[in-house]
Amino acid sequence: MSKKEMVLPDKVKEAVGDRKVLGFVTGFGLFKKLTATIIVTESEVIFYDPKLIGANKTEIPFAQIVSVIYTLEIGVPSFSVATQSGTTKLTLSGSKKDTHEPALALFNTLREKLSELVAVPISETHNKGLMKEIWSFYAPPQLAIMGVKASESKMAESIPDQIKKLAELHDAGILTKEEFENKKKELLARL
C-alpha cells in the first residue's frame, strides 16, 4: 500500500484507538463517502461499518478465527470471517480498481500474520468462476491456543504502561507514595 492509502479516515481512527494497524481497506460510495472499513491490527480483525447515526464495529480476536474468505463477485469485494460462534461479513463499496487490490493485499496480510503467530504456513485456496472469485484459508487449531499466550504476553507488555499511569496519578496527588509503591510492586511481581 502506498503512504496515501495508509491514512485511516478520522472516524476509523477513533474506532481503532491506539492499536497498531497492520493494514486496512476502505470502501467508498457516492461522492467518496466512507462506507465500510476492514482493519487488521496486531491481534484482531475489525469490521467498521458507518451508519447514518453511529456505526457498527465488530472486533474479532485472532484466536477466535476459524476461516477467512475474500470474495470478488461481479467486481464487488467482500470479506467474511468465521468464528465458532458465527460468521461476520462486510461488503466493500467502490470500484474494483479502487478496492480489489488493497482488499486482496489485506487478506494476505492477515494470512501471513496468523501464520507468523502459529509458526506454521497457512495456505490459501483460490477458485475462479465466470463472475466470481474466492480466496480462502482456514486457521490452524493452534491459533486458539496461541490466543491464550498472546493475551498473557499482551498483559505483560502493558505493565510498564500501567506503572507510568500510576506515576502520573501519584504526581497529580491522586495516589499517596505508599499506594503507588504497593501497586508498582504488585505489577512488577507479574513480570
MDAnalysis code that builds the backbone (N, CA, C; Angstrom):
import MDAnalysis as mda
import numpy as np

u = mda.Universe.empty(573, n_residues=191, atom_resindex=np.repeat(np.arange(191), 3), trajectory=True)
u.add_TopologyAttr("name", ["N", "CA", "C"] * 191)
u.add_TopologyAttr("resid", np.arange(1, 192))
u.add_TopologyAttr("resname", ["MET", "SER", "LYS", "LYS", "GLU", "MET", "VAL", "LEU", "PRO", "ASP", "LYS", "VAL", "LYS", "GLU", "ALA", "VAL", "GLY", "ASP", "ARG", "LYS", "VAL", "LEU", "GLY", "PHE", "VAL", "THR", "GLY", "PHE", "GLY", "LEU", "PHE", "LYS", "LYS", "LEU", "THR", "ALA", "THR", "ILE", "ILE", "VAL", "THR", "GLU", "SER", "GLU", "VAL", "ILE", "PHE", "TYR", "ASP", "PRO", "LYS", "LEU", "ILE", "GLY", "ALA", "ASN", "LYS", "THR", "GLU", "ILE", "PRO", "PHE", "ALA", "GLN", "ILE", "VAL", "SER", "VAL", "ILE", "TYR", "THR", "LEU", "GLU", "ILE", "GLY", "VAL", "PRO", "SER", "PHE", "SER", "VAL", "ALA", "THR", "GLN", "SER", "GLY", "THR", "THR", "LYS", "LEU", "THR", "LEU", "SER", "GLY", "SER", "LYS", "LYS", "ASP", "THR", "HIS", "GLU", "PRO", "ALA", "LEU", "ALA", "LEU", "PHE", "ASN", "THR", "LEU", "ARG", "GLU", "LYS", "LEU", "SER", "GLU", "LEU", "VAL", "ALA", "VAL", "PRO", "ILE", "SER", "GLU", "THR", "HIS", "ASN", "LYS", "GLY", "LEU", "MET", "LYS", "GLU", "ILE", "TRP", "SER", "PHE", "TYR", "ALA", "PRO", "PRO", "GLN", "LEU", "ALA", "ILE", "MET", "GLY", "VAL", "LYS", "ALA", "SER", "GLU", "SER", "LYS", "MET", "ALA", "GLU", "SER", "ILE", "PRO", "ASP", "GLN", "ILE", "LYS", "LYS", "LEU", "ALA", "GLU", "LEU", "HIS", "ASP", "ALA", "GLY", "ILE", "LEU", "THR", "LYS", "GLU", "GLU", "PHE", "GLU", "ASN", "LYS", "LYS", "LYS", "GLU", "LEU", "LEU", "ALA", "ARG", "LEU"])
u.atoms.positions = np.array([
    [0.835, -1.187, 0.000],
    [0.000, 0.000, 0.000],
    [0.874, 1.243, 0.000],
    [0.440, 2.233, -0.708],
    [1.196, 3.478, -0.725],
    [0.938, 4.236, 0.565],
    [1.773, 5.233, 0.834],
    [1.596, 6.022, 2.056],
    [0.233, 6.698, 2.079],
    [-0.262, 7.131, 0.931],
    [-1.562, 7.786, 0.879],
    [-2.666, 6.830, 1.326],
    [-2.583, 5.575, 0.912],
    [-3.595, 4.592, 1.271],
    [-3.547, 4.220, 2.751],
    [-2.412, 4.433, 3.416],
    [-2.255, 4.022, 4.801],
    [-2.781, 5.042, 5.801],
    [-3.446, 6.080, 5.356],
    [-4.005, 7.073, 6.263],
    [-5.447, 6.675, 6.586],
    [-5.671, 6.317, 7.837],
    [-7.010, 5.918, 8.263],
    [-7.948, 7.115, 8.273],
    [-9.175, 6.956, 7.790],
    [-10.162, 8.028, 7.935],
    [-10.373, 8.329, 9.428],
    [-10.668, 9.583, 9.758],
    [-10.784, 10.002, 11.156],
    [-11.753, 9.148, 11.968],
    [-12.925, 8.861, 11.415],
    [-13.900, 8.058, 12.160],
    [-13.359, 6.666, 12.467],
    [-12.572, 6.129, 11.546],
    [-11.993, 4.798, 11.743],
    [-10.879, 4.858, 12.781],
    [-10.103, 5.961, 12.791],
    [-9.053, 6.134, 13.801],
    [-9.648, 6.040, 15.195],
    [-10.797, 6.668, 15.384],
    [-11.467, 6.631, 16.681],
    [-11.830, 5.200, 17.052],
    [-12.280, 4.422, 16.083],
    [-12.689, 3.033, 16.337],
    [-11.497, 2.146, 16.680],
    [-10.342, 2.441, 16.106],
    [-9.145, 1.619, 16.304],
    [-8.419, 2.000, 17.595],
    [-8.476, 3.274, 17.955],
    [-7.774, 3.725, 19.151],
    [-6.274, 3.689, 18.945],
    [-5.547, 3.239, 19.973],
    [-4.077, 3.249, 19.896],
    [-3.480, 1.916, 19.439],
    [-4.317, 1.012, 18.924],
    [-3.809, -0.276, 18.451],
    [-2.981, -0.102, 17.180],
    [-1.960, -0.928, 17.033],
    [-1.095, -0.870, 15.854],
    [-1.821, -1.502, 14.667],
    [-1.973, -0.738, 13.597],
    [-2.660, -1.196, 12.394],
    [-1.646, -1.794, 11.424],
    [-1.875, -3.043, 11.017],
    [-1.003, -3.699, 10.034],
    [-1.458, -3.405, 8.615],
    [-2.749, -3.160, 8.456],
    [-3.301, -2.857, 7.146],
    [-4.797, -2.642, 7.229],
    [-5.348, -2.034, 6.199],
    [-6.787, -1.817, 6.151],
    [-7.202, -1.564, 4.715],
    [-8.495, -1.710, 4.486],
    [-9.069, -1.355, 3.192],
    [-10.416, -0.697, 3.470],
    [-10.695, 0.351, 2.725],
    [-11.927, 1.112, 2.903],
    [-12.710, 1.134, 1.604],
    [-14.010, 0.924, 1.714],
    [-14.894, 1.065, 0.565],
    [-15.482, 2.460, 0.567],
    [-15.767, 2.987, -0.611],
    [-16.349, 4.324, -0.709],
    [-17.563, 4.279, -1.610],
    [-18.610, 4.991, -1.208],
    [-19.829, 5.076, -2.006],
    [-19.822, 6.331, -2.859],
    [-21.014, 6.819, -3.140],
    [-21.154, 8.034, -3.937],
    [-20.431, 9.207, -3.297],
    [-19.840, 10.027, -4.109],
    [-19.136, 11.229, -3.670],
    [-18.012, 10.918, -2.680],
    [-17.413, 9.735, -2.816],
    [-16.304, 9.291, -1.961],
    [-16.688, 9.251, -0.483],
    [-17.947, 8.942, -0.201],
    [-18.413, 8.832, 1.179],
    [-17.961, 7.480, 1.751],
    [-17.374, 7.515, 2.944],
    [-16.908, 6.308, 3.616],
    [-18.071, 5.343, 3.818],
    [-17.901, 4.087, 3.373],
    [-18.964, 3.107, 3.570],
    [-18.589, 1.998, 4.532],
    [-17.432, 1.414, 4.410],
    [-17.026, 0.326, 5.292],
    [-15.512, 0.213, 5.286],
    [-14.962, -0.248, 6.405],
    [-13.526, -0.429, 6.516],
    [-13.238, -1.737, 7.237],
    [-12.256, -2.461, 6.719],
    [-11.772, -3.672, 7.376],
    [-10.334, -3.383, 7.790],
    [-10.042, -3.619, 9.072],
    [-8.745, -3.285, 9.635],
    [-8.131, -4.539, 10.241],
    [-6.837, -4.755, 10.010],
    [-6.104, -5.830, 10.672],
    [-5.097, -5.168, 11.598],
    [-5.197, -5.479, 12.901],
    [-4.249, -4.964, 13.883],
    [-3.300, -6.101, 14.269],
    [-2.515, -5.898, 15.285],
    [-1.585, -6.927, 15.768],
    [-2.316, -8.131, 16.359],
    [-3.582, -7.962, 16.766],
    [-4.249, -9.055, 17.477],
    [-5.681, -9.341, 17.047],
    [-6.223, -8.559, 16.102],
    [-7.610, -8.798, 15.711],
    [-7.929, -8.217, 14.345],
    [-9.110, -8.602, 13.869],
    [-9.688, -8.018, 12.663],
    [-10.848, -7.152, 13.138],
    [-10.938, -5.942, 12.613],
    [-12.030, -5.044, 12.988],
    [-12.822, -4.717, 11.728],
    [-14.136, -4.936, 11.794],
    [-15.046, -4.524, 10.724],
    [-15.729, -3.254, 11.219],
    [-15.581, -2.181, 10.476],
    [-16.178, -0.894, 10.852],
    [-17.123, -0.482, 9.734],
    [-18.401, -0.340, 10.068],
    [-19.431, -0.034, 9.072],
    [-20.258, 1.154, 9.547],
    [-19.955, 2.373, 9.051],
    [-20.692, 3.558, 9.496],
    [-22.142, 3.552, 9.010],
    [-23.002, 4.072, 9.838],
    [-24.430, 4.192, 9.517],
    [-24.800, 5.673, 9.542],
    [-26.047, 5.981, 9.232],
    [-26.491, 7.384, 9.301],
    [-26.243, 7.964, 10.684],
    [-26.528, 7.163, 11.696],
    [-26.264, 7.578, 13.077],
    [-25.393, 6.497, 13.699],
    [-24.162, 6.848, 14.055],
    [-23.263, 5.882, 14.672],
    [-22.601, 4.954, 13.669],
    [-22.189, 3.797, 14.163],
    [-21.510, 2.815, 13.312],
    [-21.576, 1.444, 13.967],
    [-21.508, 0.415, 13.144],
    [-21.373, -0.944, 13.658],
    [-19.892, -1.274, 13.649],
    [-19.398, -1.739, 14.783],
    [-17.991, -2.126, 14.875],
    [-17.930, -3.532, 15.456],
    [-17.264, -4.431, 14.737],
    [-17.099, -5.802, 15.200],
    [-15.612, -6.091, 15.301],
    [-15.179, -6.530, 16.480],
    [-13.777, -6.883, 16.698],
    [-13.682, -8.392, 16.845],
    [-12.811, -9.005, 16.043],
    [-12.659, -10.456, 16.071],
    [-11.205, -10.778, 16.413],
    [-10.950, -11.245, 17.648],
    [-9.578, -11.603, 18.020],
    [-9.063, -12.757, 17.153],
    [-7.777, -12.732, 16.846],
    [-7.185, -13.783, 16.018],
    [-7.488, -15.176, 16.558],
    [-7.437, -15.339, 17.887],
    [-7.625, -16.663, 18.490],
    [-9.009, -17.247, 18.207],
    [-9.978, -16.421, 17.814],
    [-11.331, -16.916, 17.538],
    [-11.567, -17.230, 16.061],
    [-10.616, -16.895, 15.203],
    [-10.820, -17.077, 13.762],
    [-10.716, -18.545, 13.374],
    [-11.731, -19.000, 12.634],
    [-11.752, -20.361, 12.104],
    [-11.395, -20.334, 10.617],
    [-11.975, -19.381, 9.887],
    [-11.659, -19.249, 8.464],
    [-11.889, -17.812, 8.009],
    [-11.248, -17.482, 6.880],
    [-11.410, -16.164, 6.275],
    [-11.661, -16.375, 4.790],
    [-12.669, -15.685, 4.279],
    [-12.999, -15.787, 2.864],
    [-13.070, -14.379, 2.283],
    [-12.357, -14.183, 1.185],
    [-12.426, -12.929, 0.441],
    [-13.061, -13.259, -0.901],
    [-14.134, -12.560, -1.226],
    [-14.878, -12.824, -2.455],
    [-14.920, -11.571, -3.317],
    [-14.727, -11.773, -4.604],
    [-14.894, -10.700, -5.580],
    [-15.990, -11.183, -6.532],
    [-17.192, -10.638, -6.331],
    [-18.342, -11.083, -7.121],
    [-18.869, -9.922, -7.951],
    [-18.822, -10.073, -9.250],
    [-19.219, -9.040, -10.206],
    [-18.537, -7.716, -9.857],
    [-17.252, -7.799, -9.504],
    [-16.465, -6.604, -9.213],
    [-16.646, -6.028, -7.825],
    [-17.458, -6.654, -6.964],
    [-17.704, -6.132, -5.615],
    [-17.008, -7.041, -4.594],
    [-16.016, -6.503, -3.867],
    [-15.304, -7.315, -2.886],
    [-16.045, -7.400, -1.548],
    [-15.909, -8.562, -0.894],
    [-16.440, -8.717, 0.460],
    [-15.544, -9.653, 1.259],
    [-15.517, -9.442, 2.555],
    [-14.749, -10.257, 3.488],
    [-15.719, -10.983, 4.402],
    [-15.436, -12.236, 4.687],
    [-16.176, -13.000, 5.697],
    [-15.155, -13.625, 6.630],
    [-15.363, -13.444, 7.934],
    [-14.506, -14.069, 8.930],
    [-15.404, -14.950, 9.792],
    [-15.091, -16.248, 9.801],
    [-15.891, -17.194, 10.581],
    [-15.199, -17.505, 11.902],
    [-16.007, -17.546, 12.951],
    [-15.545, -17.980, 14.267],
    [-16.446, -19.146, 14.667],
    [-16.188, -19.758, 15.798],
    [-17.048, -20.860, 16.229],
    [-18.448, -20.373, 16.577],
    [-18.593, -19.091, 16.851],
    [-19.916, -18.572, 17.213],
    [-20.666, -17.929, 16.045],
    [-20.087, -17.913, 14.849],
    [-20.797, -17.350, 13.698],
    [-19.857, -16.722, 12.686],
    [-20.456, -16.129, 11.659],
    [-19.687, -15.509, 10.586],
    [-20.045, -14.037, 10.488],
    [-19.021, -13.200, 10.327],
    [-19.222, -11.772, 10.121],
    [-18.793, -11.454, 8.699],
    [-19.664, -10.772, 7.963],
    [-19.365, -10.438, 6.572],
    [-19.505, -8.936, 6.386],
    [-18.601, -8.367, 5.593],
    [-18.659, -6.950, 5.279],
    [-18.352, -6.779, 3.802],
    [-19.237, -6.091, 3.100],
    [-19.061, -5.827, 1.677],
    [-18.495, -4.425, 1.511],
    [-17.495, -4.313, 0.647],
    [-16.851, -3.026, 0.391],
    [-17.435, -2.406, -0.868],
    [-17.949, -1.209, -0.765],
    [-18.459, -0.497, -1.936],
    [-17.300, 0.171, -2.649],
    [-17.506, 0.492, -3.891],
    [-16.476, 1.174, -4.661],
    [-16.127, 0.370, -5.887],
    [-15.268, 0.922, -6.677],
    [-14.902, 0.243, -7.915],
    [-13.917, -0.880, -7.636],
    [-13.926, -1.871, -8.511],
    [-12.995, -2.989, -8.393],
    [-11.562, -2.464, -8.387],
    [-11.294, -1.486, -9.224],
    [-9.952, -0.916, -9.337],
    [-9.485, -0.336, -8.001],
    [-10.375, 0.348, -7.286],
    [-10.004, 1.016, -6.039],
    [-9.933, 0.093, -4.835],
    [-10.725, -0.974, -4.835],
    [-10.821, -1.788, -3.623],
    [-10.250, -3.197, -3.729],
    [-10.241, -3.795, -4.928],
    [-9.827, -5.192, -5.025],
    [-8.369, -5.426, -4.614],
    [-7.434, -4.694, -5.200],
    [-6.022, -4.931, -4.873],
    [-5.715, -4.693, -3.396],
    [-6.181, -3.572, -2.794],
    [-5.936, -3.399, -1.351],
    [-6.631, -4.469, -0.505],
    [-7.813, -4.913, -0.922],
    [-8.531, -5.942, -0.152],
    [-7.797, -7.277, -0.227],
    [-7.311, -7.637, -1.393],
    [-6.564, -8.887, -1.536],
    [-5.246, -8.804, -0.761],
    [-4.608, -7.644, -0.788],
    [-3.377, -7.448, -0.009],
    [-3.667, -7.596, 1.493],
    [-4.806, -7.083, 1.951],
    [-5.183, -7.200, 3.359],
    [-5.454, -8.660, 3.725],
    [-6.117, -9.392, 2.847],
    [-6.358, -10.827, 3.040],
    [-5.015, -11.542, 3.255],
    [-4.037, -11.231, 2.414],
    [-2.718, -11.863, 2.526],
    [-1.970, -11.412, 3.778],
    [-2.127, -10.141, 4.166],
    [-1.514, -9.647, 5.408],
    [-2.049, -10.425, 6.599],
    [-3.358, -10.634, 6.631],
    [-3.979, -11.382, 7.726],
    [-3.481, -12.830, 7.737],
    [-3.441, -13.463, 6.586],
    [-2.974, -14.862, 6.499],
    [-1.528, -14.967, 6.972],
    [-0.689, -14.034, 6.548],
    [0.721, -14.049, 6.955],
    [0.882, -13.813, 8.455],
    [0.080, -12.900, 9.018],
    [0.160, -12.625, 10.460],
    [-0.246, -13.851, 11.266],
    [-1.310, -14.526, 10.842],
    [-1.744, -15.726, 11.549],
    [-0.698, -16.837, 11.405],
    [-0.092, -16.958, 10.234],
    [0.976, -17.948, 10.013],
    [2.155, -17.672, 10.946],
    [2.479, -16.399, 11.080],
    [3.579, -15.985, 11.949],
    [3.287, -16.349, 13.406],
    [2.061, -16.149, 13.835],
    [1.689, -16.440, 15.223],
    [1.799, -17.918, 15.567],
    [1.401, -18.783, 14.652],
    [1.412, -20.224, 14.935],
    [2.666, -20.908, 14.404],
    [3.529, -20.155, 13.730],
    [4.774, -20.678, 13.163],
    [4.520, -21.836, 12.201],
    [3.400, -21.767, 11.500],
    [3.042, -22.776, 10.501],
    [2.500, -22.026, 9.288],
    [3.001, -22.338, 8.087],
    [2.443, -21.659, 6.913],
    [0.966, -22.014, 6.726],
    [0.169, -21.015, 6.427],
    [-1.260, -21.239, 6.155],
    [-1.444, -21.041, 4.658],
    [-1.908, -22.080, 3.993],
    [-2.093, -21.952, 2.547],
    [-3.509, -21.487, 2.242],
    [-3.633, -20.816, 1.128],
    [-4.935, -20.316, 0.707],
    [-5.420, -21.132, -0.480],
    [-6.718, -21.106, -0.682],
    [-7.278, -21.688, -1.901],
    [-7.854, -20.538, -2.721],
    [-7.837, -20.704, -4.024],
    [-8.349, -19.677, -4.911],
    [-9.194, -20.358, -5.980],
    [-10.476, -19.991, -6.034],
    [-11.387, -20.534, -7.039],
    [-11.878, -19.393, -7.914],
    [-11.821, -19.612, -9.214],
    [-12.220, -18.558, -10.141],
    [-13.340, -19.076, -11.027],
    [-14.454, -18.360, -11.005],
    [-15.581, -18.665, -11.871],
    [-15.761, -17.556, -12.887],
    [-16.857, -17.602, -13.595],
    [-17.117, -16.615, -14.636],
    [-17.283, -15.203, -14.061],
    [-18.068, -15.058, -12.991],
    [-18.355, -13.735, -12.417],
    [-17.925, -13.622, -10.956],
    [-17.220, -14.650, -10.455],
    [-16.925, -14.674, -9.035],
    [-15.573, -15.346, -8.790],
    [-14.776, -14.705, -7.938],
    [-13.516, -15.289, -7.496],
    [-13.553, -15.370, -5.984],
    [-12.994, -16.459, -5.443],
    [-12.995, -16.654, -3.995],
    [-11.597, -17.057, -3.548],
    [-11.069, -16.340, -2.557],
    [-9.826, -16.692, -1.891],
    [-10.204, -17.067, -0.463],
    [-9.652, -18.141, 0.060],
    [-9.996, -18.529, 1.428],
    [-8.829, -19.242, 2.101],
    [-8.872, -19.243, 3.429],
    [-7.942, -20.058, 4.208],
    [-8.618, -20.436, 5.517],
    [-8.140, -21.529, 6.079],
    [-8.621, -21.995, 7.371],
    [-7.503, -21.813, 8.386],
    [-7.863, -21.286, 9.540],
    [-6.875, -21.068, 10.589],
    [-6.586, -22.399, 11.271],
    [-5.309, -22.675, 11.558],
    [-4.984, -23.924, 12.241],
    [-5.470, -23.890, 13.690],
    [-5.760, -25.072, 14.268],
    [-6.265, -25.120, 15.653],
    [-5.294, -24.527, 16.673],
    [-3.997, -24.502, 16.344],
    [-3.014, -23.934, 17.276],
    [-3.299, -22.466, 17.566],
    [-4.023, -21.802, 16.666],
    [-4.285, -20.375, 16.833],
    [-5.064, -20.103, 18.117],
    [-6.029, -20.958, 18.437],
    [-6.810, -20.770, 19.670],
    [-5.910, -20.885, 20.891],
    [-4.957, -21.825, 20.856],
    [-4.017, -21.984, 21.964],
    [-3.098, -20.773, 22.032],
    [-2.637, -20.308, 20.856],
    [-1.765, -19.138, 20.815],
    [-2.482, -17.905, 21.345],
    [-3.787, -17.834, 21.182],
    [-4.558, -16.693, 21.658],
    [-4.411, -16.486, 23.144],
    [-4.374, -17.589, 23.890],
    [-4.205, -17.503, 25.333],
    [-2.819, -16.952, 25.646],
    [-1.789, -17.476, 24.973],
    [-0.432, -16.996, 25.209],
    [-0.279, -15.546, 24.790],
    [-0.914, -15.162, 23.665],
    [-0.818, -13.787, 23.185],
    [-1.442, -12.817, 24.177],
    [-2.587, -13.194, 24.774],
    [-3.222, -12.286, 25.725],
    [-2.382, -12.158, 26.981],
    [-1.727, -13.263, 27.407],
    [-0.831, -13.190, 28.560],
    [0.356, -12.291, 28.235],
    [0.902, -12.429, 27.022],
    [2.035, -11.619, 26.591],
    [1.643, -10.148, 26.519],
    [0.452, -9.887, 25.990],
    [-0.023, -8.508, 25.868],
    [-0.140, -7.866, 27.248],
    [-0.635, -8.671, 28.226],
    [-0.779, -8.158, 29.573],
    [0.599, -7.803, 30.144],
    [1.604, -8.667, 29.931],
    [2.941, -8.417, 30.443],
    [3.540, -7.176, 29.796],
    [3.275, -6.965, 28.528],
    [3.809, -5.796, 27.834],
    [3.188, -4.501, 28.347],
    [1.977, -4.590, 28.851],
    [1.302, -3.370, 29.275],
    [1.640, -2.971, 30.714],
    [2.374, -3.787, 31.429],
    [2.720, -3.464, 32.816],
    [3.533, -2.172, 32.917],
    [4.560, -1.967, 32.100],
    [5.277, -0.683, 32.187],
    [4.364, 0.523, 31.934],
    [3.420, 0.352, 31.004],
    [2.475, 1.441, 30.753],
    [1.593, 1.691, 31.974],
    [1.197, 0.610, 32.642],
    [0.377, 0.758, 33.851],
    [1.154, 1.490, 34.940],
    [2.429, 1.169, 35.061],
    [3.262, 1.828, 36.076],
    [3.410, 3.313, 35.750],
    [3.569, 3.643, 34.457],
    [3.650, 5.044, 34.052],
    [2.370, 5.796, 34.429],
    [1.221, 5.160, 34.214],
    [-0.053, 5.800, 34.563],
    [-0.162, 6.000, 36.069],
    [0.289, 5.000, 36.825],
    [0.279, 5.140, 38.281],
    [1.184, 6.292, 38.730],
    [2.340, 6.425, 38.068],
    [3.264, 7.521, 38.405],
    [2.600, 8.875, 38.132],
    [1.860, 8.958, 37.036],
    [1.146, 10.198, 36.727],
    [0.094, 10.501, 37.797],
    [-0.597, 9.464, 38.249],
    [-1.595, 9.664, 39.312],
    [-0.922, 10.091, 40.620],
    [0.238, 9.515, 40.890],
    [0.991, 9.893, 42.086],
    [1.460, 11.351, 41.985],
    [2.009, 11.702, 40.802],
    [2.482, 13.076, 40.593],
    [1.349, 14.087, 40.697],
    [0.149, 13.678, 40.315],
    [-1.002, 14.578, 40.371],
    [-1.594, 14.651, 41.781],
    [-1.051, 13.825, 42.695],
    [-1.537, 13.846, 44.072],
    [-2.754, 12.970, 44.307],
    [-3.128, 12.167, 43.341],
    [-4.297, 11.289, 43.486],
    [-3.942, 10.051, 44.305],
    [-2.723, 9.526, 44.109],
    [-2.241, 8.384, 44.887],
    [-1.179, 8.849, 45.867],
    [-1.178, 8.235, 47.053],
    [-0.103, 8.515, 48.005],
    [1.134, 7.756, 47.561],
    [2.263, 8.110, 48.126],
    [3.513, 7.414, 47.794],
    [3.394, 5.938, 48.145],
    [2.783, 5.642, 49.290],
    [2.624, 4.256, 49.733],
    [1.724, 3.463, 48.766],
    [0.605, 4.062, 48.352],
    [-0.288, 3.392, 47.390],
    [0.429, 3.121, 46.076],
    [1.178, 4.120, 45.601],
    [1.924, 3.973, 44.351],
    [2.939, 2.843, 44.468],
    [3.735, 2.840, 45.531],
    [4.781, 1.828, 45.698],
    [4.188, 0.425, 45.810],
    [3.072, 0.284, 46.532],
    [2.430, -1.037, 46.689],
    [1.927, -1.575, 45.349],
    [1.277, -0.724, 44.604],
    [0.737, -1.152, 43.310],
    [1.868, -1.443, 42.324],
    [2.885, -0.624, 42.342],
    [4.049, -0.824, 41.470],
    [4.709, -2.172, 41.779],
    [4.870, -2.464, 43.066],
    [5.475, -3.733, 43.495],
    [4.628, -4.918, 43.012],
    [3.307, -4.776, 43.132],
    [2.378, -5.825, 42.683],
    [2.501, -6.063, 41.173],
    [2.570, -4.990, 40.391],
    [2.689, -5.109, 38.933],
    [4.039, -5.709, 38.529],
    [5.103, -5.282, 39.184],
    [6.432, -5.808, 38.850],
    [6.545, -7.296, 39.178],
    [5.809, -7.750, 40.166],
    [5.821, -9.176, 40.525],
    [5.195, -10.042, 39.420],
    [4.334, -9.432, 38.591],
    [3.694, -10.172, 37.499],
    [4.625, -10.384, 36.307],
    [5.690, -9.582, 36.224],
    [6.614, -9.695, 35.085],
    [7.366, -11.007, 35.087],
])
